Amino acid sequence: MAYDLITMGRIGVDLYPLQTGVPLPQVTSFGKFLGGSATNVAVAAARLGRDTAVITRTGEDPFGEYLHQALRDFGVDDRWVTPVPGLATPITFCEVFPPDDFPLYFYRRPKAPDLEIDAHELDLEAIREARVFWVTGTGLSEEPSRTATLAALAHRAKASTTVFDLDWRPMFWTDPAAARPFYEEALRHTTVAVGNLDEVEVATGVREPHAAAEALLAAGVELAVVKQGPKGVLAVHRDGTTAEVPPLPVNVLNGLGAGDAFGGSLCHGLLEGWDLERIMRHANAAGAIVASRLECSSAMPTAQEIEAAVTAGEVR
């Protein structure tokens, strides 16, 4: 069976405070959720009816068992989620200060299991046959994940749609200059690049949105998607098609996870063959809906919720 979407990258447990506007030392209760960018994208697409799977690794511990159960509950195939003895399943804490301050605290030391993905263990044929394959910049930050990510991209050889989520997390790298050569290599093997202004600058050295989109196209992709925060999203295709869509009005509760909802909807729209502006409007709406909710994975919207937000022109 060819999957609609296979993602490869981070997984972990999100422990989010159930009080907003409260610093961690004063928080008294937390909610436990499936987390990790690549994993959340698979969940978001599954919520839209897609057959999805994720390639990642967990610790051999109760949190790892929880993640397997959560993936199954969300309808994401977990066959390529394997334990790494001796490493703990990562956890992530955040603080919630709406509308735009959500500090993240990653507990991924001495090493996150998802960076132990090994090229020799990949099901390369399944990766090549998937209608969409999604990788992240974090997967390039350490070995053996770096070699595995690049090997998967090389074997896929731009078959169908291959998405590179630039996913720049400075705490996982020594500096941007160290990341750029690996980003450039990944871009040569992908058809779609997605990133915010900081991320496109790391990948290309250019920050101005239109110039950055052109730089991503020059690096080898067919479609460049540049997220501009309050200015919305810019998408530029190699064929000259452009879409620049403003954000949807929303009362933000927690902005974390909005980008993953955007990614899952982006994949869904590409699979549906929608025009570029419709894809961006729906992806923007999906992200806005999640931003209005506390959690990430379990907050991913349905197709009906996204359509209602697009029609209304806001998240109600």
VOGU-3710 file (C-alpha; in Angstrom, 3 decimals, decimal comma):
1> maydlitmgr> 0,000/0,000/0,000  1,286/3,447/-0,932  0,671/5,945/1,851  -0,711/9,387/1,141  1,925/10,814/3,476  4,997/9,551/5,311  6,745/11,970/7,650  10,180/11,526/9,223  11,459/13,368/12,268  10,718/14,379/15,843
11> igvdlyplqt> 8,382/12,743/18,308  7,931/13,349/22,018  5,555/14,127/24,828  4,281/17,684/25,192  3,568/18,680/28,792  1,588/21,887/28,471  0,432/23,981/31,434  -3,286/24,087/32,032  -2,957/27,660/33,293  -2,268/30,459/30,821
21> gvplpqvtsf> -0,226/33,528/31,606  1,591/31,684/34,395  5,375/31,010/34,423  6,467/27,399/34,852  7,567/27,747/38,498  3,993/28,664/39,428  2,165/26,165/37,181  0,329/23,514/39,202  -1,100/21,207/36,518  -0,159/20,024/33,049
31> gkflggsatn> -1,805/18,223/30,147  0,035/15,393/28,384  -0,075/15,294/24,585  1,613/13,617/21,631  4,170/16,052/20,202  6,965/16,537/17,710  6,697/18,526/14,495  6,882/15,741/11,899  4,549/13,582/13,976  2,003/16,373/14,348
41> vavaaarlgr> 1,979/16,902/10,577  1,080/13,221/10,124  -1,689/13,594/12,722  -3,020/16,732/11,016  -3,203/14,988/7,639  -4,794/11,893/9,179  -7,493/14,130/10,697  -8,236/15,208/7,097  -8,731/11,604/6,020  -5,261/10,786/4,739
51> dtavitrtge> -3,407/7,481/5,157  -0,306/8,539/7,063  2,711/7,027/8,785  5,686/8,439/10,669  9,300/7,316/10,784  10,792/8,097/14,178  12,133/6,576/17,399  11,219/6,728/21,073  12,733/5,662/24,343  12,066/2,178/25,654
61> dpfgeylhqa> 9,907/3,526/28,458  6,272/4,264/29,468  6,256/7,574/27,588  7,265/5,663/24,450  4,350/3,289/24,994  2,042/6,273/25,395  3,183/7,707/22,043  2,442/4,433/20,231  -1,055/4,392/21,690  -1,633/8,046/20,807
71> lrdfgvddrw> -0,499/7,506/17,211  -2,889/4,585/16,817  -5,718/6,605/18,342  -5,084/9,368/15,794  -5,005/6,868/12,911  -1,283/7,242/12,160  0,617/4,051/11,286  3,342/3,457/13,891  5,118/0,504/12,258  8,313/2,563/11,775
81> vtpvpglatp> 8,357/3,943/15,314  10,966/1,907/17,179  12,551/2,126/20,647  16,177/3,023/21,393  17,430/1,227/24,515  19,205/3,515/26,951  17,642/6,772/25,742  14,596/8,466/27,213  11,562/9,561/25,245  11,864/13,372/24,927
91> itfcevfppd> 9,507/15,689/26,753  8,801/19,329/25,974  7,429/21,957/28,338  6,078/25,315/27,277  4,822/28,480/28,878  1,639/30,041/27,508  1,533/33,837/27,360  -1,010/34,735/24,647  -1,052/36,141/22,061  2,543/35,662/20,938
101> dfplyfyrrp> 4,887/34,410/23,657  5,200/30,632/24,025  8,677/29,698/25,294  9,648/26,074/24,667  11,884/23,923/26,842  13,154/20,774/25,142  14,399/17,864/27,270  16,305/15,852/24,652  19,615/15,072/26,373  21,958/13,303/26,216
111> kapdleidah> 20,346/12,580/22,842  16,841/12,284/21,480  15,923/8,830/20,140  14,492/10,399/16,959  18,055/11,419/16,037  18,998/7,719/16,093  17,057/6,933/12,910  19,469/4,805/10,865  19,615/4,697/7,065  20,024/0,908/7,083
121> eldleairea> 16,671/0,492/8,828  14,609/2,588/6,389  11,916/1,067/4,189  13,148/2,941/1,146  10,585/1,499/-1,218  7,708/2,657/0,972  9,327/6,084/1,153  9,658/6,239/-2,620  6,080/5,077/-3,214  4,413/7,507/-0,782
131> rvfwvtgtgl> 2,426/10,225/-2,517  3,996/12,809/-0,190  7,178/12,458/1,856  7,981/15,049/4,563  11,346/15,637/6,266  12,588/18,332/8,651  15,664/20,423/9,300  16,016/18,992/12,792  16,605/15,589/11,224  19,778/17,007/9,681
141> seepsrtatl> 21,212/18,255/12,973  22,970/15,061/14,142  24,074/11,642/12,972  22,851/9,054/12,150  19,584/10,923/11,473  21,351/13,297/9,072  22,618/10,497/6,832  19,266/8,694/7,047  17,335/11,814/6,039  19,579/12,533/3,069
151> aalahrakas> 19,581/8,847/2,028  15,775/8,783/2,060  15,639/11,951/-0,040  18,229/10,656/-2,516  16,397/7,344/-2,944  13,075/9,091/-3,424  14,682/11,268/-6,107  11,833/13,818/-6,127  9,227/11,147/-6,797  5,811/12,775/-6,545
161> ttvfdldwrp> 5,777/15,453/-3,793  8,723/15,695/-1,405  8,468/18,382/1,281  11,348/19,862/3,270  10,128/21,596/6,429  13,077/23,901/7,160  12,256/23,612/10,888  15,189/25,656/12,221  15,695/25,073/15,963  18,867/26,933/17,007
171> mfwtdpaaar> 19,265/24,872/20,196  19,937/21,797/18,046  22,825/23,388/16,082  26,114/25,128/16,849  25,320/27,973/14,406  23,398/28,662/11,162  26,543/28,396/9,048  26,948/24,770/10,141  23,395/23,987/9,034  23,352/25,624/5,611
181> pfyeealrht> 25,369/23,023/3,621  23,030/20,259/4,796  19,951/22,371/4,082  21,287/23,053/0,581  21,790/19,337/-0,048  18,280/18,519/1,165  16,780/21,236/-1,053  18,328/19,614/-4,126  16,200/16,524/-3,463  12,876/18,160/-2,592
191> tvavgnldev> 9,983/19,623/-4,540  8,437/21,811/-1,800  10,183/23,920/0,859  8,270/25,391/3,805  9,635/27,816/6,383  9,230/31,064/8,272  11,486/34,083/7,778  14,154/32,880/10,213  14,187/29,453/8,590  14,430/30,644/4,984
201> evatgvreph> 17,288/32,929/6,023  19,176/29,962/7,488  18,574/27,937/4,326  19,358/30,635/1,753  21,007/33,599/3,474  18,065/35,767/2,303  15,289/37,114/4,524  13,077/39,271/2,288  10,134/36,939/1,502  9,998/37,224/-2,306
211> aaaeallaag> 13,778/37,055/-2,637  13,892/34,086/-0,263  11,227/32,276/-2,294  13,245/32,824/-5,459  16,376/31,566/-3,688  14,565/28,387/-2,662  13,414/27,838/-6,248  16,979/28,373/-7,430  18,116/25,768/-4,897  16,006/23,148/-6,649
221> velavvkqgp> 12,432/23,099/-5,335  9,268/23,517/-7,405  7,224/25,319/-4,740  8,500/27,725/-2,051  6,219/28,519/0,890  7,355/31,399/3,108  5,395/32,006/6,307  5,478/35,709/7,243  3,730/35,712/10,611  1,264/38,647/10,858
231> kgvlavhrdg> 1,660/39,278/7,120  0,352/35,835/6,216  1,954/33,375/3,816  3,635/33,701/0,430  3,766/30,769/-1,996  5,667/30,895/-5,278  5,718/28,073/-7,838  8,391/27,569/-10,467  5,731/27,906/-13,172  5,187/31,537/-12,130
241> ttaevpplpv> 2,038/31,001/-10,068  2,036/33,074/-6,869  -0,326/33,256/-3,905  -0,019/35,674/-1,006  -2,696/35,100/1,607  -3,281/37,125/4,800  -3,727/35,365/8,148  -7,188/34,593/9,492  -8,308/36,677/12,489  -8,140/34,528/15,630
251> nvlnglgagd> -7,943/34,907/19,386  -4,668/33,093/20,007  -4,473/30,779/23,002  -1,338/28,813/22,081  0,543/29,396/18,829  2,525/26,165/19,119  1,341/23,508/16,680  -0,167/25,992/14,238  2,670/25,371/11,783  2,129/21,616/11,958
261> afggslchgl> -1,591/22,039/11,241  -0,576/24,258/8,315  1,726/21,469/7,094  -0,881/18,732/7,305  -3,385/20,883/5,424  -0,736/21,827/2,857  -0,126/18,144/2,134  -3,872/17,506/1,889  -4,346/20,376/-0,566  -1,443/19,224/-2,732
271> legwdlerim> -2,871/15,695/-2,798  -6,280/17,095/-3,781  -4,711/19,046/-6,651  -6,145/22,364/-5,494  -4,928/25,651/-6,917  -2,219/27,409/-4,949  -4,381/30,105/-3,365  -6,957/27,599/-2,119  -4,190/25,462/-0,605  -2,759/28,446/1,244
281> rhanaagaiv> -6,139/29,679/2,495  -7,007/26,264/3,919  -3,545/25,781/5,434  -3,739/29,243/7,038  -7,146/28,399/8,460  -5,934/25,078/9,860  -3,057/26,829/11,607  -5,332/29,534/13,004  -7,748/26,960/14,430  -4,962/25,204/16,324
291> asrlecssam> -3,637/28,557/17,556  -7,037/29,082/19,200  -6,647/25,855/21,232  -4,279/24,828/24,026  -2,954/21,527/22,724  -1,321/20,582/19,399  -1,912/17,025/18,169  -5,411/16,586/19,594  -6,315/20,100/18,389  -5,826/19,335/14,706
301> ptaqeieaav> -8,959/20,400/12,823  -11,297/18,439/10,602  -11,962/19,373/6,990  -15,373/20,726/8,027  -13,835/23,002/10,674  -11,293/24,353/8,195  -13,938/24,981/5,538  -16,115/26,796/8,074  -13,234/29,076/9,077  -12,375/29,832/5,438
311> tagevr> -16,008/30,635/4,681  -16,394/32,821/7,763  -13,060/34,567/7,179  -12,149/34,061/10,837  -11,878/31,456/13,569  -14,951/31,712/15,783
//
